[in-house]
């Protein structure tokens, strides 16, 4: 897929990893102190945007929590950030399925990225790592807790899987990369910051990625709306793609 190729500076991979990890540590402290998700979102955004302004002063930033620049989509290097993905889960005591997303779109490609799942002590990034372990014997499909696909029943009739609702897109992707689930499918509406870092780390980890229509996700567009994504372990991707295509052809 051409949108995932490219040779960014090695330091971009490390920067994405380190910023996601540090934002996650800060969010853990805020959560322990009883901070709301709103406060966590704001302070995490201030940290990430400020750190990027200091470390990459010539780069643009697209963040869920900051105003978008009118010329951002014309920039060669854009950091796409979700300071707290899974705000609902962050605010629920004991839940681990919230995350921090940091990705870099450079020269037309997803060039680097990191997903931190702080409550699990996990950071997945585009730094070199081992490929994803084998998927579960029985397929496990992760979907949104609040916006599961409308065609979910029809899909699982064609591709039998145990359906598991979960929060953050980053947390779902990390679960697939850990071998805890087979695939993550979202069809309920998202923005670029929801999926850029998860897609970057998924591809780096050897997973297969597409949109529902079979195209590759594209980023840094003037309108950041990007409503769907499918991420799957490579051993099961062709079967899942076939089931998705069959279901949507009947829609």
Residue pairs with C-beta under 8 A, 6 or more apart in sequence:
1 203
1 209
1 216
2 109
2 216
3 108
3 109
3 110
3 216
3 217
3 218
3 219
4 109
4 110
4 199
4 200
4 203
4 209
4 216
5 109
6 106
6 107
6 108
6 109
6 110
6 111
8 104
8 106
8 111
8 112
12 104
12 106
12 111
12 112
13 112
13 125
13 126
13 127
14 127
15 55
15 56
15 112
16 102
16 103
16 104
16 112
16 113
16 114
16 125
16 126
16 197
17 114
17 123
17 125
17 126
17 127
19 48
19 51
19 52
19 102
19 114
20 100
20 101
20 102
20 114
20 115
20 116
20 123
20 125
20 197
21 114
21 116
21 123
22 47
22 51
23 44
23 47
23 48
23 83
23 100
23 102
23 116
24 99
24 100
24 116
24 117
24 118
24 123
25 118
26 43
26 44
26 47
27 40
27 44
27 84
27 90
27 98
27 100
27 118
28 118
28 119
30 39
30 40
30 43
31 40
31 90
35 43
36 91
37 84
37 87
37 88
37 90
37 91
38 87
40 83
40 84
40 87
40 90
41 64
41 65
41 83
41 84
41 87
42 65
44 65
44 83
44 84
44 100
45 63
45 64
45 65
45 66
45 81
45 83
47 83
48 63
48 81
48 83
48 100
48 102
49 61
49 63
49 66
49 81
52 59
52 61
52 79
52 81
53 61
56 77
56 79
58 77
59 75
59 77
59 78
59 79
59 104
60 69
60 71
60 72
60 75
60 77
60 78
60 79
61 72
61 78
61 79
61 81
62 68
62 72
62 78
62 79
62 80
62 81
62 192
62 193
62 220
62 224
63 79
63 80
63 81
63 82
63 83
63 193
64 81
64 82
64 83
64 191
64 193
64 194
65 83
68 224
72 78
72 220
73 220
73 221
73 222
75 220
76 106
76 107
77 104
77 105
77 106
77 107
78 104
78 105
78 106
78 219
78 220
79 102
79 103
79 104
79 105
80 101
80 103
80 104
80 105
80 192
80 193
80 196
80 197
80 219
80 220
81 101
81 102
81 103
81 193
82 99
82 100
82 101
82 170
82 193
82 194
82 197
83 100
84 90
84 98
84 99
84 100
85 98
85 99
85 100
85 101
85 168
85 169
85 170
85 171
85 193
85 194
86 97
86 98
86 99
86 167
86 168
86 170
86 171
87 98
88 145
88 146
88 167
89 95
89 96
89 97
89 98
89 145
89 167
89 168
89 171
90 98
95 119
95 167
96 117
96 119
96 120
96 171
97 117
97 166
97 167
97 168
97 171
97 172
98 117
98 118
98 119
98 167
98 168
98 171
99 115
99 116
99 117
99 118
99 168
99 169
99 170
99 171
99 174
100 114
100 115
100 116
100 118
100 170
101 113
101 114
101 115
101 169
101 170
101 193
101 194
101 196
101 197
101 198
102 113
102 114
102 197
103 110
103 112
103 113
103 114
103 196
103 197
103 199
103 200
103 219
104 110
104 111
104 112
104 113
104 200
105 111
105 196
105 219
105 220
106 112
110 196
110 199
110 200
110 203
110 219
111 200
112 125
112 126
112 200
113 125
113 126
113 196
113 197
113 198
113 199
113 200
113 201
113 204
114 123
114 124
114 125
114 126
114 197
114 200
114 201
115 123
115 124
115 125
115 170
115 171
115 173
115 174
115 197
115 198
115 201
116 122
116 123
116 170
117 123
117 124
117 168
117 170
117 171
117 174
120 171
120 174
122 174
122 178
124 173
124 174
124 177
124 201
124 205
125 201
125 204
126 200
126 201
126 204
129 204
129 205
131 205
131 206
132 176
132 177
132 178
132 179
132 205
132 206
132 207
132 233
132 234
133 178
133 179
134 179
134 233
134 235
135 176
135 179
135 181
135 182
135 233
135 235
135 236
136 179
136 180
136 181
136 182
138 160
138 161
138 162
139 159
139 160
139 161
139 162
139 182
139 183
139 236
139 240
140 161
140 162
140 164
140 180
140 181
140 182
140 183
141 156
141 159
141 161
141 162
141 163
141 164
141 181
141 182
141 183
141 184
141 185
142 164
142 165
142 166
142 172
142 175
142 176
142 181
142 183
142 184
142 185
143 149
143 152
143 163
143 164
143 165
143 166
143 184
143 185
143 186
144 165
144 166
144 186
144 188
145 165
145 166
145 167
146 188
147 186
147 187
147 188
147 189
148 163
148 165
148 188
149 155
149 185
149 186
149 187
149 188
150 187
151 187
151 247
151 248
151 251
152 163
154 247
154 250
155 185
155 243
155 244
155 247
156 163
158 242
158 243
158 246
158 247
159 239
159 240
159 242
159 243
159 244
161 182
161 183
164 181
166 172
166 175
169 184
169 186
169 190
169 194
169 195
169 198
169 229
170 197
170 198
172 181
172 184
172 198
172 231
173 184
173 198
173 199
173 201
173 202
173 207
173 231
174 201
175 181
175 184
176 182
176 183
176 184
176 202
176 207
176 231
176 232
176 233
177 201
177 202
177 205
177 207
182 232
182 233
182 236
182 240
183 230
183 231
183 232
183 233
183 236
183 237
183 240
184 198
184 229
184 230
184 231
184 232
185 229
185 230
185 231
185 240
185 244
186 195
186 228
186 229
186 230
187 212
187 227
187 228
188 227
188 228
189 225
189 227
189 228
190 225
190 226
190 227
190 228
190 229
191 224
191 225
191 226
192 219
192 220
192 221
192 224
192 225
192 226
193 224
194 226
195 217
195 226
195 229
196 219
198 229
198 231
199 209
199 217
199 229
199 231
202 209
202 231
203 209
206 234
207 231
207 232
207 233
207 234
208 231
208 232
208 233
208 234
208 237
209 216
209 217
209 229
209 230
209 231
209 232
210 216
210 217
210 229
210 230
210 241
211 217
211 228
211 229
211 230
212 228
212 230
212 244
212 248
213 248
214 241
214 245
217 226
217 229
218 226
219 226
230 240
230 241
230 244
232 240
232 241
